[in-house]
Amino acid sequence: NNIDLMGLAEVDWIGEGELIVDGYKMVYKGTDRKKEHGVGFIYKQGLDKKVSKIIPKSDRIIAMKIRTESVDTLIIQVYMPTSRAKDDEVEEIYKQIEEIIEENGKGQIRTIVMGDWNSVVGEESTDGIVGKFGYGKRNERGERLIQFCKQKNLWIANTWFKHHKRRLYTWKRPGDTMRFQIDYILINDRFKNSIKNAKTYPGADVHTDHTLLAAEVRTRLKHIKKKSTFKKWNTEKLRTSEAEQYQSEIEEKLMNIAPQECVKEEWNIVKDTILESLEKNIGKKTARTKKEWITQEMLDKMEERRKWKSENTENGRKQYKRLNNELRRETDKAREKWMEEQCEKIEELEKYSKTEEMYKVVKNLRKKKPKPISKQGMKKKDGVMTADVEENKEVWIEYIKELYDSRANERMNEMEIQDEDNENDFRMRIDEEEVKKAIKELKYNKALGSDNIPSEALKALGPCAISRITHLINQIYDSGIWPEDLLKTILLPLPKKPNATECKDFRTISFICHLTKAITRILIKRIEGKIEQHLGEDQFGFRKGRGTRDAMGCMRMMGERMIDVDKNLYVCFIDWEKAFDRVEWNILLRVLKEIELNWKDRRLIRELYKGQKVVVRVEDEETEEITIGRGVRQGCCMSPSLFNLYAEKLLEEALRDTPGIQVGEEHVKNLKYADDQAVLAKSERALQDMIDNINEAGKRFGMKINAGKTKVMKIGKREGRIHLTLEGQELEQVENFRYLGGLIKSNGSCTEEIRSRIGMGKIAFEKVKDLLTARRIPLKLRKRFAKCYVWSVVLYGAETWT
């Protein structure tokens, strides 16, 4: 039967998520810890673009809203407790169903509530709710279901259509001793005529004691104009002989077109030429089929098994069992053979040192972790949930404008215009070798920016194309004018936790044009030396030869040193609120001028920041362009260095007259890893002064300390309370704090950190256990994987343990 959407009860999966298999999408919601209860939907992947909202209410209720013509359709899937459950538990579920209807079913909307109700409404026709084709004798829970239907004007569809009794029952008692009708499909009375039939399918090949219940609902899906999904270029072809045709075609076209003086025109020529050759010679990737070991022979056998299931005879049950066992053996054998082929592929890739490709195959072998459920809707400022993707986009636009303070962009107009005529320090032109090196350093298999050109396409260009790109980059450098495509950033929100409904519950990753990345890579190499000269020895973030382990080691060493001389070390672990997103551009440019950065470099940075636009990708659709006014560019190779300089100047100004801790001839006042900052003092009073100074300087620099997440610690031999405040709010004193991934204790001990690391190692092992215990993979490779996936977790920071 052609089923477009199916509700699931008693899924028995942990957590929640979504996955796609063989053209169908599944969304589910289970308990957090045990494999029990659980509800979900399976529906055709093509239907997904019509789904406006998924509501994973609990491990017994999930709902979805579908855009259909005339009115939208709300579908709720329910799994009611059995008759042994207390009435309070049942009433709570009815309450949750009512909440979903109230929040999402207001106005004219078709509402369908279906699932395993564990109730019997029986054969007695009742008040236009229950028809005369029910099954069995009504029980107490059946009375409660009818009462609920009266309150919500619902109609029990599968009691209104005349069918043979074997098409009415939905559950068989173990041993098939008795049969009951306990699953129902309800619809609001106003739209009952849209249900043309409802009956069970005992022959459905499903391993359960319930029988598939299906209804034929006549409605039209709303036609939605939507951009096509983002298909990837088949970039593997750029590593084959087909790359030669791609390259030669671009070379020939560019040789016949003279370089343009206008930056915009020159960029359009280069971009269009590359895209045309990509389309003609490379093309897009086709969708891969799932479960590559499944054969047509297996599919035929599955169909035969389904037919035998409907035969309710001794022979039918025997044949079904035989086919089921045969299928299990065949699929296991086919999967094993496929695994062996993949392992041989891993060995071959390892032999030729193709590490990146090898780990891609390894990732494909690992058990897939379901994605978080998308389309749950967003919460507006007034607390009301959004109804569709357009409202979601509006919520994101408002959030981005507020976060990045779009009005601050206007202040950039006053910066540095007068300085252009005062400086004549013209840098050397950017040469082709710089451009080649920058393009070579671009990473493979990265997401596309707004220009739709992959990094592989730039890497495969010939000498004439590289020459034209060099000419374009010099035009941008000399004029300070960026093409609009290169200024556009696409933000993709990813949930940080399940049931994320507020923008702050998401992290965003940004997609930047690869040519922009190449230009900024050239620029950072020109300016990073000057920036390095102004960074202190206590900054460990994003610098060559330094890392988190060095900062952790310094912290442990300082604590141990103070304990050895029987003194206390007072530490404040500062948490800046959205630190990278609050950098004031006018202050950043002032700092760059103070360190005497070349005018052209500053102008290029200024125009890059001032002209940038952002769009947010929501369910494969993009918002309108948003102007932003502060924050370093996410995903840009210059951002770490620019932020380090900004933070350095902030703390330099704040801690200029404070003592810190003396180590030899040096005074250490803080340890920094980008925005992770620990302030150190030898007394409680001194630390309070430092906190106050940093808070005031932070305000001048547009930054804000998060008092709730900022912690203080006293490291020493003896315990004792300290009282430190931020603008009158007392900061929490902690006995241990996870600093840059390592556990810092107030007594200086590493014992608990070592225990913690062993525990983390066990969790890491469990995640890749199927891979590490697969005997088909050579032991040598499994050892490598263990070192990569497990030992790296266990031994993180081990150099600092004492």
C-alpha positions in Angstrom: 0.0 0.0 0.0 1.1 3.5 -0.8 1.5 5.1 2.6 2.6 8.8 2.7 2.8 9.2 6.4 2.8 6.7 9.3 2.6 7.2 13.0 4.7 5.0 15.4 4.0 4.0 19.0 6.4 2.2 21.3 9.5 3.0 19.3 11.8 2.0 22.2 14.7 4.3 21.2 16.6 6.6 23.5 16.5 10.4 23.0 15.2 12.1 19.9 16.3 12.7 16.4 15.6 12.3 12.7 17.1 10.1 10.0 16.5 9.4 6.3 16.4 5.8 4.9 15.5 4.8 1.3 13.5 7.9 0.5 11.7 8.1 3.8 12.3 10.4 6.8 11.8 9.3 10.3 11.5 11.6 13.4 11.2 10.2 16.8 11.1 11.1 20.5 11.9 8.6 23.3 13.0 8.7 26.9 16.4 10.1 27.9 17.8 7.0 29.5 15.7 3.8 29.0 14.6 2.0 25.8 10.9 2.3 26.5 7.8 4.1 25.2 8.7 6.4 22.3 6.7 7.9 19.5 7.5 9.0 15.9 6.6 9.5 12.3 7.8 8.0 9.1 6.9 9.9 5.9 8.0 10.2 2.3 11.0 12.5 2.0 9.1 14.5 -0.7 6.6 15.5 2.0 9.3 17.1 4.1 9.1 20.5 2.4 5.4 20.7 3.2 6.1 20.0 6.9 6.2 23.4 8.7 6.7 22.2 12.3 7.6 19.1 14.3 6.6 19.1 18.0 8.3 16.4 20.1 6.2 16.9 23.2 7.2 13.8 25.2 8.1 10.2 25.0 4.4 9.5 24.5 3.3 12.4 22.2 4.8 13.8 19.0 3.0 16.1 16.5 3.6 17.7 13.1 2.0 20.5 11.2 1.6 20.2 7.4 0.8 22.9 4.9 -2.3 21.7 3.1 -4.7 23.7 0.8 -7.6 25.5 2.3 -6.4 24.8 5.9 -3.3 23.4 7.4 -3.3 19.9 9.0 -2.1 19.1 12.5 -1.3 15.4 13.1 -0.7 14.2 16.7 0.7 10.7 17.4 -0.1 9.2 20.8 1.1 6.2 22.8 -1.2 5.9 25.9 -0.1 3.9 29.0 -1.7 0.4 29.4 -4.6 -0.3 31.8 -2.2 -0.9 34.6 -1.1 2.8 34.7 -2.5 5.2 37.2 -5.3 7.6 36.1 -3.0 10.6 36.9 -0.5 9.4 34.3 -3.3 9.1 31.7 -4.8 12.5 32.5 -1.4 14.1 32.1 -1.1 12.8 28.5 -4.6 14.1 27.7 -3.6 17.5 29.1 -0.5 17.5 26.9 -2.6 16.7 23.8 -4.9 19.6 24.7 -1.9 21.9 25.0 -0.7 21.0 21.5 -4.2 21.6 20.0 -4.5 24.9 21.9 -1.1 26.2 20.8 -1.1 24.9 17.2 -4.7 24.2 16.3 -6.3 27.6 16.7 -8.6 28.8 14.0 -9.4 26.7 10.9 -7.2 23.7 10.9 -7.7 20.0 10.2 -6.6 18.1 13.4 -5.9 14.3 13.4 -5.0 12.6 16.6 -4.0 8.9 16.2 -2.1 6.1 17.9 -2.2 3.4 20.5 -4.9 4.6 23.0 -4.9 1.3 25.0 -8.7 2.0 25.2 -11.8 0.1 23.9 -14.7 2.3 22.7 -16.6 -0.8 21.6 -19.4 -1.4 19.1 -22.0 0.9 20.5 -22.7 4.0 18.4 -22.3 7.2 20.6 -23.3 10.9 19.9 -21.9 11.0 16.4 -18.4 10.2 17.8 -18.3 6.4 17.7 -19.8 4.6 14.7 -21.5 1.2 14.7 -18.4 -0.6 13.3 -16.3 -0.6 16.4 -15.0 -3.8 17.9 -15.3 -5.3 21.4 -16.9 -4.1 24.6 -16.3 -0.6 25.8 -14.1 -0.2 28.9 -13.4 2.7 31.4 -10.5 4.1 29.4 -12.8 3.9 26.3 -15.3 6.1 28.2 -12.5 8.6 28.9 -11.5 8.7 25.2 -15.1 9.4 24.2 -15.3 12.2 26.8 -12.1 13.7 25.3 -13.6 13.5 21.8 -16.8 15.4 23.0 -14.6 18.2 24.5 -12.6 18.6 21.3 -15.3 17.8 18.7 -13.4 14.7 17.4 -14.7 11.8 15.4 -13.3 8.3 15.7 -12.8 7.4 12.0 -12.1 3.6 12.2 -15.5 2.9 13.8 -17.5 4.4 10.9 -16.5 2.2 8.0 -18.1 -1.2 7.4 -15.4 -3.9 7.0 -14.9 -7.6 7.9 -13.9 -8.0 11.6 -10.4 -8.9 10.7 -10.1 -5.3 9.3 -11.3 -3.8 12.6 -9.2 -5.3 15.4 -5.8 -3.6 16.0 -4.1 -5.8 18.6 -3.8 -9.5 19.3 -3.1 -10.9 22.8 0.0 -13.1 22.8 -0.8 -16.5 21.4 -3.7 -14.9 19.4 -6.1 -15.9 22.1 -8.1 -12.7 21.9 -8.3 -9.6 19.6 -9.1 -6.0 20.5 -9.6 -2.6 18.9 -7.4 -0.3 20.9 -5.8 1.9 18.2 -7.8 4.8 16.7 -7.6 7.6 14.3 -9.5 10.7 15.4 -10.3 13.8 13.3 -12.2 17.0 14.1 -15.8 16.7 13.2 -15.8 19.6 10.7 -13.3 17.7 8.4 -14.5 14.2 8.8 -15.6 14.0 5.2 -12.0 14.2 4.1 -11.5 10.7 5.5 -12.7 8.3 2.8 -11.8 5.0 4.5 -10.2 3.5 7.6 -9.3 -0.1 8.2 -6.5 -2.4 9.4 -4.0 -4.3 7.3 -3.2 -7.6 9.1 -0.9 -8.7 6.2 1.5 -5.7 6.8 5.1 -7.1 7.3 5.7 -5.5 10.7 7.2 -7.3 13.6 4.7 -6.3 16.3 1.5 -7.7 18.0 -0.4 -4.6 16.7 -1.9 -4.5 13.3 -1.3 -1.6 10.9 -4.3 0.8 11.0 -4.5 3.2 8.0 -6.9 5.9 6.9 -7.4 7.4 3.4 -7.4 11.2 3.9 -8.2 13.3 0.8 -6.5 16.7 0.9 -4.1 18.6 -1.3 -0.7 19.7 -0.2 -0.2 23.4 -0.5 2.0 24.4 -3.4 5.0 26.2 -2.0 7.5 28.1 -4.1 10.8 27.0 -2.7 14.4 27.1 -3.9 15.8 23.8 -4.9 17.9 22.0 -2.3 21.6 22.8 -2.3 23.3 20.1 -4.3 27.1 19.7 -4.1 29.5 19.8 -7.0 31.0 16.4 -7.9 34.4 17.7 -6.9 36.0 14.2 -7.1 36.1 14.7 -10.9 38.5 17.7 -10.3 41.1 15.1 -9.3 40.7 13.1 -12.5 41.5 13.7 -16.1 38.2 15.6 -16.5 39.9 18.4 -14.6 42.0 19.1 -17.7 38.9 19.9 -19.8 37.6 22.1 -17.0 40.9 24.0 -16.8 41.5 24.4 -20.5 38.0 25.7 -21.2 38.5 28.4 -18.5 42.0 29.3 -19.9 40.7 29.7 -23.4 37.7 31.9 -22.4 39.8 34.2 -20.1 42.5 34.7 -22.7 39.9 36.0 -25.1 38.4 38.5 -22.6 40.4 41.6 -21.7 40.9 42.4 -18.0 38.4 45.0 -16.8 39.2 48.1 -14.8 35.9 47.8 -12.7 36.3 45.4 -9.8 32.6 44.3 -10.1 32.9 43.6 -13.8 36.2 41.7 -13.5 34.8 39.5 -10.7 31.7 38.7 -12.7 33.8 37.6 -15.7 36.0 35.3 -13.5 33.0 33.9 -11.5 30.8 33.2 -14.5 33.6 31.5 -16.5 34.4 29.2 -13.6 30.7 28.3 -12.9 30.0 27.6 -16.6 32.9 25.3 -16.9 31.9 23.5 -13.6 28.4 23.0 -14.9 29.5 21.7 -18.2 32.5 19.5 -17.2 32.0 18.6 -13.5 28.3 18.6 -12.7 26.5 17.9 -9.4 26.5 14.9 -7.2 23.7 12.4 -7.3 22.0 11.2 -4.1 23.5 8.0 -2.7 21.3 5.0 -1.8 21.4 3.9 1.8 22.3 0.3 2.9 24.5 -0.5 -0.1 24.4 -4.2 0.7 20.7 -4.7 0.1 20.0 -6.6 -3.2 16.9 -6.9 -5.3 16.8 -10.6 -4.4 16.4 -9.6 -0.7 13.7 -7.1 -1.6 11.8 -9.9 -3.4 12.1 -12.2 -0.4 10.8 -9.4 1.9 7.7 -9.1 -0.4 7.2 -12.9 -0.2 7.5 -12.8 3.6 4.9 -10.1 3.8 2.4 -12.2 1.9 2.9 -15.2 4.2 2.3 -13.0 7.3 -1.3 -12.5 6.2 -1.9 -16.3 6.1 -3.2 -17.0 9.6 -2.5 -20.8 9.4 0.2 -23.1 10.9 1.8 -23.4 7.4 1.7 -19.6 7.0 3.5 -19.0 10.3 6.1 -21.6 9.4 6.8 -20.1 6.0 7.0 -16.6 7.5 9.5 -17.8 10.2 11.6 -19.6 7.5 11.8 -16.6 5.3 12.5 -14.3 8.2 15.5 -16.5 9.3 16.8 -16.7 5.7 16.6 -13.0 5.2 18.4 -12.4 8.5 21.3 -14.7 7.4 21.5 -13.2 3.9 21.5 -9.6 5.1 24.1 -10.3 7.8 26.3 -12.1 5.2 25.9 -9.3 2.6 26.7 -6.6 5.2 29.8 -8.5 6.3 31.0 -8.8 2.7 30.4 -5.1 2.2 32.3 -4.4 5.5 35.2 -6.5 4.2 35.3 -4.5 1.0 35.3 -1.2 3.0 38.1 -2.5 5.2 40.2 -3.4 2.1 39.5 0.1 0.9 40.8 1.6 4.2 44.0 -0.5 4.0 44.6 0.7 0.4 44.1 4.3 1.4 46.4 3.9 4.4 49.0 2.3 2.3 49.2 5.4 0.0 48.9 7.8 3.0 45.5 9.2 1.9 44.6 9.9 5.5 41.7 12.3 4.9 39.9 9.9 2.5 40.6 7.0 4.9 38.9 8.6 7.9 36.0 9.5 5.6 35.5 5.8 4.9 35.9 5.1 8.7 33.3 7.7 9.5 30.9 5.9 7.1 31.4 2.6 8.9 30.6 4.0 12.3 27.1 3.9 13.7 25.2 7.0 12.5 24.1 9.3 15.3 20.6 10.6 14.4 20.3 14.3 13.7 18.4 16.5 16.2 14.8 17.0 15.1 14.4 20.1 12.9 11.3 22.1 12.2 10.3 22.4 15.8 9.4 26.0 15.5 11.0 29.0 17.2 9.9 31.0 20.2 9.2 34.6 19.6 10.0 37.4 22.1 6.4 37.2 23.4 6.8 33.5 24.0 4.5 32.4 21.2 5.8 29.7 18.9 6.2 30.3 15.2 3.8 28.7 12.8 6.0 28.3 9.7 9.4 28.9 8.1 8.6 32.5 7.2 8.0 33.3 10.9 11.2 31.4 11.8 13.1 33.6 9.4 11.7 36.7 11.0 12.8 35.5 14.4 16.4 35.0 13.2 16.5 38.4 11.4 15.5 40.1 14.7 18.0 38.1 16.7 20.9 38.7 14.4 20.2 42.5 14.2 20.1 42.7 18.0 23.2 40.5 18.5 25.4 42.3 16.0 23.9 45.8 16.6 23.2 46.8 13.0 23.0 50.5 14.0 26.7 50.4 15.0 27.6 50.1 11.3 26.8 53.8 10.9 29.7 54.8 13.2 32.1 53.3 10.7 31.4 56.1 8.3 33.3 58.5 10.5 36.4 56.3 10.8 39.6 57.0 8.9 38.2 58.8 5.8 40.5 61.8 6.6 43.6 59.5 7.0 43.7 58.4 3.4 45.5 61.5 2.1 47.9 61.6 5.0 49.6 58.3 4.4 51.7 57.4 1.3 52.9 54.0 2.6 52.0 51.9 -0.5 52.7 48.2 0.0 54.1 46.0 -2.7 51.6 44.5 -5.0 50.3 41.0 -4.3 52.1 38.6 -6.6 50.9 35.3 -8.1 53.0 33.2 -5.8 51.1 34.6 -2.8 47.8 33.9 -4.5 48.9 30.3 -5.4 50.0 29.6 -1.9 46.8 31.0 -0.4 44.6 28.9 -2.7 46.8 25.8 -2.1 46.2 26.2 1.7 42.4 26.2 1.2 40.8 23.0 2.7 39.0 20.4 0.6 35.3 19.4 1.0 34.2 22.6 2.6 30.8 24.2 2.3 30.1 26.6 -0.5 29.8 30.3 -0.1 27.3 32.6 -1.8 29.3 32.4 -5.1 28.8 28.6 -5.3 32.5 28.0 -6.2 34.2 25.2 -4.3 37.8 25.4 -3.1 38.6 22.4 -5.4 37.6 24.5 -8.4 40.1 27.3 -7.5 42.9 24.7 -6.9 42.3 23.2 -10.4 42.7 26.6 -12.2 45.5 27.1 -14.8 48.1 29.9 -15.1 45.9 32.3 -17.0 43.0 32.1 -14.5 45.5 32.5 -11.6 46.8 35.6 -13.3 43.3 37.0 -13.6 42.5 36.3 -10.0 45.8 38.0 -9.0 44.8 41.0 -11.1 41.3 41.0 -9.4 42.8 40.8 -5.9 45.2 43.7 -6.6 42.3 45.7 -7.8 40.5 45.0 -4.5 43.6 45.8 -2.5 44.4 49.1 -4.3 40.8 50.4 -4.3 39.4 48.9 -1.1 36.3 47.9 -3.0 35.1 44.3 -2.5 32.6 42.5 -4.9 29.3 42.0 -3.1 29.5 38.2 -3.4 32.7 38.2 -1.4 31.2 40.2 1.4 28.2 37.9 1.9 28.2 35.3 4.7 25.6 32.5 5.1 24.9 31.4 8.6 23.6 27.9 9.3 22.1 27.5 12.8 22.8 24.1 14.6 21.0 23.2 17.9 23.3 23.0 20.9 20.7 20.9 22.8 17.5 18.9 22.1 14.2 20.8 21.7 16.1 24.1 20.9 13.4 26.7 20.3 15.3 30.0 21.0 18.0 31.5 18.9 20.4 31.5 21.9 20.1 27.6 22.0 21.7 27.4 18.6 25.3 27.8 17.5 25.9 29.1 14.0 28.5 28.0 11.4 29.3 30.4 8.6 29.8 29.7 4.9 32.2 32.2 3.3 33.3 32.4 -0.3 36.6 30.5 -0.8 38.1 33.4 -2.7 37.4 35.6 0.3 39.2 33.1 2.4 42.2 33.2 0.0 42.4 37.0 0.1 42.1 37.2 3.9 44.8 34.5 4.2 47.1 36.7 2.1 46.2 39.7 4.3 46.7 37.9 7.6 50.2 36.7 6.6 51.1 40.4 5.9 49.8 41.7 9.3 50.2 38.8 11.8 53.9 39.7 12.5 52.9 43.2 13.5 50.0 41.9 15.7 52.3 39.3 17.3 54.7 42.0 18.5 51.8 43.5 20.6 50.6 40.2 22.2 51.8 39.3 25.7 53.4 36.0 26.8 50.2 35.1 28.7 48.1 34.8 25.5 48.1 31.1 24.4 45.2 31.2 21.9 45.6 30.8 18.1 49.4 31.3 18.2 52.1 29.1 16.8 53.8 26.8 19.3 51.2 27.4 22.0 48.0 25.7 22.9 45.5 24.8 25.6 48.0 22.4 27.3 50.5 25.3 27.8 47.9 27.5 29.5 46.7 24.6 31.7 50.3 23.8 32.6 50.9 27.4 33.6 47.8 27.4 35.8 48.7 24.2 37.6 52.3 25.3 38.0 51.3 28.7 39.5 48.9 26.9 41.9 51.5 24.4 43.0 54.2 27.1 43.5 51.9 29.0 45.8 51.0 25.9 47.8 54.7 25.0 48.1 55.4 28.3 49.9 52.2 28.0 51.9 50.4 30.9 50.2 47.1 31.2 48.4 46.4 31.9 44.8 43.2 33.8 44.0 41.7 33.2 40.6 38.8 34.6 38.7 37.7 32.6 35.6 36.0 35.4 33.5 33.2 34.5 31.1 32.6 37.2 28.5 29.1 37.2 27.1 29.2 36.6 23.3 32.8 37.9 23.3 33.6 37.4 19.6 30.2 38.9 18.6 30.6 42.1 20.6 33.9 43.5 19.2 33.4 47.2 18.3 34.7 47.8 14.9 35.6 51.4 15.4 37.7 50.5 18.5 39.3 47.6 16.6 40.4 50.0 13.8 41.7 52.4 16.4 43.8 49.7 17.9 45.1 48.6 14.4 46.1 52.2 13.8 47.9 52.4 17.2 50.1 49.5 16.3 50.9 51.3 13.0 49.3 48.8 10.6 49.6 49.9 7.0 46.8 52.1 5.7 45.9 49.9 2.8 45.6 46.8 5.1 43.4 48.8 7.5 41.2 50.1 4.7 40.8 46.5 3.3 39.7 45.3 6.8 37.5 48.3 7.3 35.6 47.8 4.0 35.4 44.0 4.5 33.6 44.6 7.9 31.6 47.6 6.9 30.2 46.1 3.7 29.5 42.6 4.9 26.0 41.2 4.7 24.6 38.1 6.5 21.8 35.7 5.5 20.5 32.9 7.8 19.7 29.6 6.1 16.5 28.2 7.7 15.2 24.9 6.3 17.0 25.3 3.0 15.6 28.9 2.6 17.6 32.0 3.2 16.5 35.2 5.0 16.8 38.6 3.5 20.3 40.2 3.8 21.0 41.6 7.2 23.4 44.5 7.9 25.6 44.0 11.0 27.6 46.4 13.0 30.0 44.6 15.4 31.8 41.3 16.0 34.7 39.6 14.3 33.8 37.6 11.2 32.9 34.0 12.0 35.0 31.5 10.0 37.5 34.2 8.8 41.2 33.3 9.3 41.9 36.9 10.5 39.4 36.8 13.3 41.5 34.9 15.9 44.4 37.4 15.6 42.2 40.4 15.5 40.3 39.2 18.6 43.6 38.4 20.4 44.8 42.0 19.8 41.5 43.4 20.9 41.5 41.4 24.1 45.1 42.2 24.8 44.5 46.0 24.6 41.4 45.6 26.8 43.3 43.8 29.6 46.4 45.9 29.1 44.3 49.0 29.8 42.5 47.3 32.8 45.5 45.8 34.6 48.1 48.4 33.9 48.6 49.4 37.6 47.9 46.0 39.3 50.6 43.7 40.7 49.6 40.1 39.8 51.8 37.2 40.8 55.6 37.5 40.7 57.4 34.7 38.9 61.1 35.4 38.7 61.4 38.9 37.3 57.9 38.7 35.6 54.5 39.7 37.0 51.8 37.3 35.8 48.4 39.0 36.0 46.3 36.7 33.8 46.3 33.6 31.5 44.5 34.0 28.2 43.3 31.6 25.6 41.3 34.0 23.3 38.2 34.7 25.3 38.9 32.1 28.1 40.6 34.3 30.6 41.8 33.6 34.1 42.9 36.6 36.3 45.4 35.8 39.1 46.1 37.7 42.3 47.9 37.0 45.6 45.1 38.5 47.8 41.3 38.7 47.8 41.4 42.5 47.8 43.8 42.6 44.8 41.6 40.3 42.8 38.5 42.4 43.6 40.2 45.5 42.2 41.3 43.6 39.1 37.7 42.4 38.5 36.4 45.9 38.9 39.0 47.3 36.5 38.3 44.7 33.9 34.6 45.2 34.1 35.0 49.0 33.5 37.4 48.5 30.7 35.1 45.9 29.2 32.3 48.4 29.1 34.5 50.9 27.2 35.4 48.1 24.7 31.7 47.1 24.3 32.2 43.8 26.2 30.1 42.4 29.0 31.0 40.0 31.8 28.5 37.2 32.4 28.3 37.2 36.2 26.3 33.9 36.3 29.1 32.0 34.5 32.1 33.8 36.0 33.6 31.8 38.9 36.3 32.5 41.5 38.6 30.0 43.3 41.1 30.1 46.2 43.9 27.7 45.5 45.9 26.7 48.7 46.5 24.2 51.4 43.6 25.3 53.6 40.0 25.8 52.6 38.3 29.1 53.2 35.5 31.3 51.9 36.2 34.4 49.8 33.7 37.0 48.8 34.1 38.7 45.5 31.5 40.7 43.6 30.6 42.1 40.2 28.5 45.2 40.4 27.1 44.1 43.7 26.4 40.5 42.6 28.5 37.9 44.5 30.5 35.6 42.3 30.3 31.9 42.9 33.3 30.3 44.6 34.1 26.8 43.3 36.3 24.0 44.5 37.0 22.7 41.0 36.7 24.3 37.6 37.1 22.8 34.1 39.6 25.3 32.5 40.3 24.7 28.8 39.1 21.1 29.2 41.3 20.3 32.2 39.9 20.1 35.8 41.6 22.6 38.2 41.2 21.8 41.9 41.4 24.3 44.8 43.9 22.0 46.5 46.1 21.6 43.4 45.5 17.9 43.1 45.2 16.1 39.7 43.7 12.8 41.1 40.1 13.7 40.2 41.1 14.9 36.8 42.8 11.6 36.0 39.7 9.7 37.2 37.6 12.0 35.0 39.8 11.4 32.0 39.5 7.6 32.4 35.7 7.9 32.5 35.7 10.1 29.4 37.9 7.5 27.7 35.3 4.8 28.5 32.6 6.9 26.9 34.8 7.6 23.9 35.5 3.8 23.5 31.8 2.9 23.7 31.1 5.4 20.8 33.5 3.6 18.5 33.3 0.1 20.0 31.8 -1.5 16.9 34.8 -0.2 14.9 37.5 -1.1 17.4 36.2 -4.6 17.9 35.6 -5.4 14.2 38.0 -8.3 13.4 37.6 -7.6 9.7 39.7 -4.5 10.2 43.4 -5.2 10.7 44.7 -4.9 14.3 47.3 -2.3 13.1 44.5 0.0 11.9 42.3 -0.6 14.9 45.2 0.5 17.1 45.5 3.7 15.1 41.8 4.3 15.4 42.0 3.7 19.2 44.9 6.2 19.5 42.9 8.7 17.5 39.4 8.3 19.0 40.1 7.1 22.6 43.7 7.8 23.8 43.5 11.4 22.6 40.6 11.8 25.0 42.2 10.0 27.9 45.6 11.6 27.7 44.5 15.2 27.0 46.5 17.5 29.3 48.5 14.6 30.7 51.7 16.6 30.3 50.4 18.9 33.1 49.5 16.2 35.6 51.6 16.0 38.8 
